[in-house]
Amino acid sequence: MVSGLPCIGPHRLAGRVILAPMAGITDRPFRQLCRTLGAGLVVSEMVTADKRLWHTPKSRLRLDHTGEPGPRSVQIAGGDAAMLADAARINADNGAEIIDINMGCPAKKVCNKAAGSALMRDEALVADILERVVSAVDIPVTLKIRTGWCDKTRNALNIARMAESAGIAALSVHGRTREQRYQGYAEYDTIALIKSRLSIPVFANGDIDGPEKARQVLAYTGADAVMVGRAAQGNPWIFREIEHYLENGSLLAAPTALERAEVMTRHLEALYALYGEHMGVRIARKHIGWYLAGAEHGEHWRREFNTLEGCDEQQRYLKALFAENSPFAPIDGTRAA
């Protein structure tokens, strides 16, 4: 299968499972963790195209890709074509090897600024953005979209054709409209249609929550890869599990309690190193909550963990938790993607 792996410009992906960009989640520690556990490509949290906001601590950290292996994919978001082109140039100069344009985010605060999936309502603006960003950089540019703004305006195929004509190197499609946000179920007919009409790589996104579903979606849509988002929260092992299933047709055993402890500990250490103790401890809480979700006593453990105020306290708690609960209570890996 390796010879058939998709390429984004000169970059051949390491596998067929991609980590979707998620604000507040796919920071450098989580990206690096998912990469080590089998993600074929990882995409950064979205960075605003408005340089006036880059001075904030949050933006500075999102713009820092120190020590990350390639290819480094950086997602930019905004509604002004000139700003997006400028942001693409600066990120390329700072080490980005792929620029991803966000036209898929359904968040109200993003759409209210005529960015994210709101852009799909203005095809003329979409065309301008695509042309300017692709022309601004010498590295591949990718695009992430939804099937449309609402059920009555499913224009993803139109935008996909525009993207290919503008020189977009690969396209990710989430199988919901913006109006759906994350409700209901993703549909894959639109993704299959787009794939049948385009020659560039197409990545299927939405409700990819395990190996069997990934293979089913790839077979149905003909997509070149799947993109996993929410299903990776607390379950970074999903990447290697899907890859193994696609390669061998068999399911991997769940990670052992020892491996869970090692991965969670390593994740916490990376968060502390990047954010410092004050912020690292607080960001760690949501990640540990996701790791524990579905465990028999997971909610109780999450509440206890959330009361801890220091790095050492959090690490000692995890160590004690696994010492007292071995093997770790089974975790239900069925999550939305």
C-alpha positions in Angstrom: 0.0 0.0 0.0 2.9 2.4 0.6 3.4 3.1 -3.1 -0.3 4.2 -3.3 -0.1 6.7 -0.5 -1.3 10.2 -1.4 0.9 13.1 -2.0 0.5 16.8 -1.3 2.8 18.4 -3.7 6.3 16.9 -3.1 5.2 15.4 0.2 4.1 11.7 0.3 2.0 11.1 3.3 3.2 8.5 5.8 -0.2 6.9 6.0 -3.9 7.2 5.1 -5.1 8.7 8.4 -4.7 12.4 9.0 -5.2 14.4 12.2 -7.7 17.1 11.6 -7.0 20.7 12.7 -8.9 21.5 15.9 -8.7 24.8 17.8 -7.5 24.3 21.3 -6.7 20.7 20.8 -4.1 20.0 18.0 -1.3 22.0 19.6 2.3 20.9 19.1 2.3 18.3 22.0 -0.8 16.6 20.6 0.3 16.7 17.0 3.7 15.1 17.9 2.0 12.5 20.0 -0.4 11.6 17.2 2.4 11.5 14.7 4.3 9.0 16.8 1.2 6.8 17.1 0.6 6.6 13.3 -0.9 9.7 11.9 0.1 10.1 8.3 -0.1 13.9 8.5 -1.0 16.3 11.3 -2.4 19.8 10.8 -2.0 22.7 13.2 -4.6 24.6 15.0 -6.0 27.4 12.8 -4.1 30.6 12.9 -5.9 33.8 12.2 -4.8 35.6 9.1 -5.0 38.9 11.0 -1.4 39.7 11.9 -2.6 42.3 14.4 -3.7 39.4 16.7 -0.4 37.5 16.4 1.1 39.2 19.5 -1.1 37.2 21.9 0.5 34.3 23.8 -1.9 31.9 22.2 -1.1 33.0 18.7 2.7 33.0 19.3 2.5 29.4 20.5 0.4 28.4 17.5 3.0 30.0 15.2 5.9 28.1 16.8 6.8 24.8 15.1 10.2 24.3 16.7 11.4 20.7 16.6 8.5 19.4 14.5 9.3 16.9 11.8 7.9 17.6 8.3 5.8 18.0 6.5 4.5 20.8 8.7 1.0 21.8 7.8 -0.3 25.1 9.1 -4.0 26.1 8.8 -4.9 29.7 8.3 -8.4 31.3 8.8 -9.9 34.6 7.7 -12.2 36.3 5.3 -9.9 38.7 3.5 -8.0 37.4 0.5 -5.0 39.8 0.9 -4.6 39.0 4.6 -4.8 35.3 3.9 -2.1 35.5 1.2 0.1 37.5 3.5 -0.4 35.1 6.4 0.5 32.2 4.0 3.7 33.9 3.0 4.8 34.6 6.6 4.0 31.1 7.8 5.9 29.6 4.8 8.9 31.8 5.7 8.6 30.6 9.3 8.9 26.9 8.3 5.4 25.8 7.2 5.7 23.2 4.3 1.9 23.1 3.6 -0.6 25.9 4.0 -4.2 24.8 4.7 -7.1 27.2 4.2 -10.0 26.9 6.6 -13.4 27.0 5.0 -14.9 24.3 7.2 -15.0 25.6 10.7 -18.7 25.9 11.8 -18.0 27.9 15.0 -20.2 31.0 15.4 -17.4 33.3 16.4 -15.5 32.3 13.2 -18.5 32.4 10.8 -19.7 35.7 12.2 -16.4 37.2 10.8 -17.2 35.8 7.4 -14.5 33.1 7.8 -14.5 29.3 8.1 -17.5 27.6 6.5 -19.3 31.0 6.1 -17.0 31.6 3.1 -18.8 28.9 1.1 -21.7 31.3 0.7 -19.6 33.7 -1.4 -18.1 31.7 -4.3 -16.5 34.8 -5.8 -14.6 35.5 -2.6 -13.6 31.9 -2.4 -12.2 32.1 -5.9 -10.2 35.3 -5.0 -8.9 33.7 -1.8 -7.8 30.5 -3.5 -6.0 32.3 -6.4 -4.2 34.8 -4.1 -3.0 32.2 -1.5 -1.8 29.7 -4.1 0.0 32.5 -5.9 1.6 33.9 -2.7 3.7 30.8 -1.8 5.9 28.2 -3.4 4.7 25.4 -1.1 1.5 23.3 -1.6 -1.8 24.8 -0.5 -4.7 22.6 0.7 -8.3 23.4 1.5 -10.8 22.2 4.1 -14.5 22.6 3.4 -17.9 21.3 4.3 -20.6 20.1 2.0 -22.2 23.5 2.0 -23.7 26.2 4.2 -27.0 24.4 4.6 -29.0 21.6 3.1 -30.4 23.9 0.3 -26.9 25.1 -0.6 -24.7 22.1 -1.0 -22.1 23.7 -3.2 -19.1 21.7 -2.2 -18.6 20.3 -5.8 -18.5 23.8 -7.2 -15.9 25.0 -4.7 -13.9 21.8 -5.2 -13.7 22.4 -8.9 -12.7 26.0 -8.3 -10.0 24.7 -5.9 -8.5 22.3 -8.3 -8.5 25.0 -11.1 -6.7 27.4 -8.7 -3.9 25.0 -8.0 -5.0 23.6 -4.6 -2.9 20.5 -4.0 -5.5 18.5 -1.9 -9.0 18.9 -0.5 -10.5 17.8 2.8 -14.3 17.5 2.9 -16.3 17.2 6.1 -19.6 15.4 5.3 -21.9 17.9 7.0 -23.2 21.4 6.2 -22.3 24.3 8.4 -25.9 24.4 9.6 -25.5 20.9 11.0 -22.3 21.8 12.9 -21.6 18.4 14.5 -25.2 17.2 14.8 -26.8 14.3 13.0 -24.6 12.1 10.8 -22.0 12.9 8.2 -23.0 11.9 4.6 -20.5 10.6 2.2 -22.3 10.9 -1.2 -21.0 14.4 -1.7 -17.5 13.3 -0.9 -17.8 10.4 -3.4 -19.1 12.8 -6.0 -16.2 15.3 -5.5 -13.7 12.5 -5.7 -15.1 11.2 -8.9 -14.8 14.6 -10.5 -11.4 15.7 -9.3 -7.9 14.5 -10.0 -6.2 16.0 -6.8 -6.2 14.0 -3.6 -9.5 14.1 -1.6 -9.7 13.4 2.2 -12.9 12.3 3.8 -13.8 13.7 7.2 -16.7 13.3 9.6 -17.7 10.4 12.0 -14.5 8.4 11.3 -14.5 6.8 14.7 -12.6 3.5 14.2 -10.9 1.1 11.8 -14.0 -0.5 10.3 -15.7 2.9 9.7 -12.5 4.2 8.1 -12.3 1.3 5.6 -16.0 1.6 4.9 -15.7 5.3 4.1 -12.6 4.9 1.9 -14.3 2.2 0.0 -17.6 4.1 -0.5 -16.1 7.5 -1.4 -12.9 6.4 -3.2 -11.1 9.1 -1.0 -7.4 9.0 -0.8 -7.3 9.2 3.0 -9.5 9.8 6.0 -9.2 12.7 8.4 -9.9 12.1 12.1 -10.9 14.9 14.5 -12.9 14.4 17.7 -12.4 10.7 17.8 -8.7 11.3 18.4 -9.4 13.2 21.6 -8.2 10.9 24.4 -7.6 8.2 21.9 -4.4 9.0 19.9 -4.0 5.3 19.3 -6.8 5.5 16.7 -4.3 6.3 14.0 -2.2 3.2 14.3 -5.4 1.1 14.8 -6.9 2.3 11.5 -3.6 2.0 9.6 -3.1 -1.5 10.8 -6.7 -2.5 9.8 -6.3 -1.0 6.4 -3.0 -2.8 5.8 -3.9 -6.2 7.4 -7.6 -6.4 7.8 -7.3 -7.3 11.5 -7.9 -5.3 14.6 -5.1 -4.3 16.9 -5.4 -5.1 20.6 -6.2 -2.1 22.8 -3.3 -0.4 24.4 -2.2 -1.9 27.6 -2.6 -0.1 31.0 1.2 0.5 31.0 1.1 2.1 27.5 -1.8 4.3 28.5 0.1 5.5 31.5 3.2 6.1 29.5 1.4 8.1 26.8 -0.6 10.1 29.2 2.4 11.0 31.2 4.4 11.9 28.1 1.6 14.1 26.9 1.4 15.9 30.3 5.2 16.5 30.3 5.0 18.0 26.8 2.1 20.3 27.8 4.1 21.6 30.8 7.2 22.2 28.7 5.3 24.2 26.1 2.9 26.2 28.3 4.6 26.3 31.7 3.0 25.0 34.9 0.1 27.4 35.2 -1.4 26.9 31.8 0.0 23.4 31.3 -1.9 22.1 34.3 -5.1 23.6 33.1 -4.8 22.4 29.6 -3.9 19.0 30.9 -7.3 18.7 32.6 -9.3 18.5 29.4 -7.0 16.0 27.8 -7.0 13.7 30.8 -10.8 14.0 30.9 -10.9 12.7 27.4 -8.4 9.9 28.1 -10.6 8.8 31.0 -13.9 9.1 29.2 -15.7 5.7 29.1 -13.7 4.2 31.9 -15.8 2.6 34.6 -14.9 5.3 37.1 -13.7 7.8 34.6 -16.0 10.7 35.6 -15.0 10.4 39.3 -11.3 10.3 38.4 -11.8 13.3 36.1 -13.4 15.4 38.8 -10.6 14.5 41.2 -7.9 15.3 38.7 -9.5 18.7 38.0 -8.9 19.8 41.6 -5.1 19.4 41.3 -3.1 22.6 40.9 0.5 21.5 40.2 2.4 19.4 37.7 3.8 17.1 40.4 0.3 16.6 41.8 -1.1 15.6 38.4 1.8 13.2 37.7 1.5 11.6 41.1 -2.2 11.2 40.7 -1.8 9.4 37.4 0.9 7.2 38.8 -1.3 6.2 41.7 -4.4 5.8 39.5 -2.7 3.2 37.3 -1.0 1.5 40.2 -4.5 1.0 41.8 -6.4 0.2 38.6 -4.4 -2.4 36.7 -5.5 -3.4 34.2 -7.1 -0.1 33.5 -10.9 -0.3 33.1 -11.9 -0.7 29.5 -12.4 2.5 27.5 -15.1 2.7 24.9 -13.4 4.0 21.8 -16.6 4.8 19.9 -16.5 8.6 19.5 -17.7 11.1 16.9 -15.0 12.3 14.4 
